[in-house]
Amino acid sequence: MTTVHETIPEDLGAEVDAALAWFNRQEDVVFEVTGILDPEAARAATEPRELRLVLCGGDRCEQRSFRVSADGDDYRVALVEESPSGSADGETTAELDPPPGARRGWLDRVLAGHTFVVLVFYRGFW
């Protein structure tokens, strides 16, 4: 079963930072890491290490997988292409809900301008 941790383990911090910096250079919105999937599996992996991160920026959160390997004093980062049919074992990968607090700033801004706000949750999307 997949586990999501909001806190990034210290020993994975440099690699997570490298993946985030690489991803942000290719996006028009600045993302931040709000979680990591199965950090124990990432720790156990040999190089290149696969990191499955929950990234939130703007008004969206995404789960992306990165292949990270040491390259001297820096890291080489690549996006892992996900198959549209789901995970490698044939199961459909469940959509991740954004971690608590990922949209707290957005909700606070919207609530300040309206009497009430209706949030609609539909199969993992909101």
C-alpha positions as CSV (number, residue, x, y, z in Angstrom):
1,M,0.0,0.0,0.0
2,T,1.3,3.5,-0.9
3,T,2.0,5.8,2.0
4,V,2.3,9.5,1.7
5,H,4.4,11.5,4.2
6,E,4.2,15.3,4.5
7,T,7.7,15.5,6.0
8,I,10.7,14.9,3.7
9,P,13.3,12.7,5.4
10,E,16.6,14.6,5.9
11,D,18.7,12.1,4.0
12,L,16.5,12.6,0.9
13,G,16.4,16.4,1.2
14,A,19.2,17.3,-1.3
15,E,17.7,15.0,-4.0
16,V,14.2,16.3,-3.4
17,D,15.5,19.9,-3.7
18,A,17.3,19.0,-6.9
19,A,14.1,17.4,-8.4
20,L,12.0,20.4,-7.3
21,A,14.4,22.9,-8.8
22,W,14.6,20.9,-12.1
23,F,10.7,20.7,-12.2
24,N,10.2,24.4,-11.5
25,R,12.6,25.4,-14.3
26,Q,10.1,23.8,-16.7
27,E,6.9,25.1,-15.3
28,D,5.2,28.6,-15.4
29,V,4.1,28.3,-11.7
30,V,6.4,27.8,-8.7
31,F,5.7,24.5,-7.1
32,E,6.6,23.3,-3.6
33,V,7.0,19.8,-2.3
34,T,4.1,19.0,0.0
35,G,4.7,15.2,0.4
36,I,6.6,12.1,-0.7
37,L,5.2,8.7,-1.5
38,D,6.9,5.7,0.0
39,P,10.1,7.4,1.3
40,E,11.4,4.0,2.7
41,A,11.3,2.6,-0.8
42,A,13.2,5.6,-2.1
43,R,15.8,5.2,0.6
44,A,16.3,1.5,-0.2
45,A,16.8,2.1,-3.9
46,T,20.2,2.3,-5.5
47,E,21.1,5.0,-8.0
48,P,19.4,6.3,-9.9
49,R,16.9,6.8,-7.1
50,E,13.2,7.2,-7.9
51,L,11.4,9.8,-5.9
52,R,7.6,10.1,-6.0
53,L,6.7,13.6,-4.9
54,V,3.5,15.5,-4.3
55,L,4.0,19.0,-5.8
56,C,1.6,21.9,-5.2
57,G,1.7,25.3,-7.0
58,G,-0.8,27.8,-8.1
59,D,-4.2,26.1,-7.9
60,R,-3.1,22.5,-8.5
61,C,-1.4,19.6,-6.9
62,E,0.3,16.8,-8.8
63,Q,2.1,13.6,-8.1
64,R,5.3,13.3,-10.2
65,S,8.0,10.7,-10.2
66,F,11.7,11.7,-10.7
67,R,14.8,9.7,-11.4
68,V,17.7,11.3,-9.5
69,S,21.3,10.4,-9.6
70,A,24.5,12.0,-8.3
71,D,26.6,13.8,-10.8
72,G,29.7,15.1,-9.0
73,D,28.5,17.8,-6.6
74,D,25.2,18.1,-8.4
75,Y,22.3,15.8,-9.4
76,R,21.1,14.6,-12.7
77,V,17.2,14.7,-12.7
78,A,14.7,13.2,-15.2
79,L,11.0,12.8,-15.1
80,V,9.8,9.2,-15.0
81,E,7.2,8.6,-17.6
82,E,4.1,7.1,-16.1
83,S,2.1,4.6,-18.2
84,P,-1.5,5.8,-18.7
85,S,-2.9,2.4,-17.7
86,G,-1.7,2.7,-14.2
87,S,1.2,1.2,-12.2
88,A,3.7,-1.3,-13.4
89,D,1.9,-4.2,-11.7
90,G,-1.3,-3.5,-13.7
91,E,-3.3,-1.8,-10.9
92,T,-4.8,1.6,-11.5
93,T,-3.0,4.2,-9.4
94,A,-5.4,6.1,-7.1
95,E,-5.6,9.8,-7.4
96,L,-4.0,11.6,-4.5
97,D,-5.8,14.2,-2.5
98,P,-3.7,17.2,-1.8
99,P,-2.2,17.1,1.6
100,P,-3.7,19.2,4.4
101,G,-2.7,22.9,4.0
102,A,-1.8,22.7,0.3
103,R,-4.7,25.1,-0.5
104,R,-5.1,26.8,2.8
105,G,-3.8,30.1,1.4
106,W,-6.1,30.0,-1.6
107,L,-9.1,29.2,0.6
108,D,-8.3,32.1,3.0
109,R,-8.1,34.5,0.1
110,V,-11.4,33.4,-1.4
111,L,-13.2,33.4,1.9
112,A,-12.1,37.0,2.5
113,G,-13.9,38.1,-0.6
114,H,-17.2,36.1,-0.3
115,T,-19.8,35.4,2.3
116,F,-19.5,31.6,1.7
117,V,-17.6,29.2,-0.6
118,V,-18.8,25.9,-1.9
119,L,-16.1,23.3,-2.4
120,V,-16.9,20.3,-4.6
121,F,-15.0,17.1,-4.3
122,Y,-15.3,14.7,-7.2
123,R,-13.2,11.5,-7.3
124,G,-10.1,13.0,-6.0
125,F,-10.4,16.3,-7.9
126,W,-11.4,19.5,-6.2
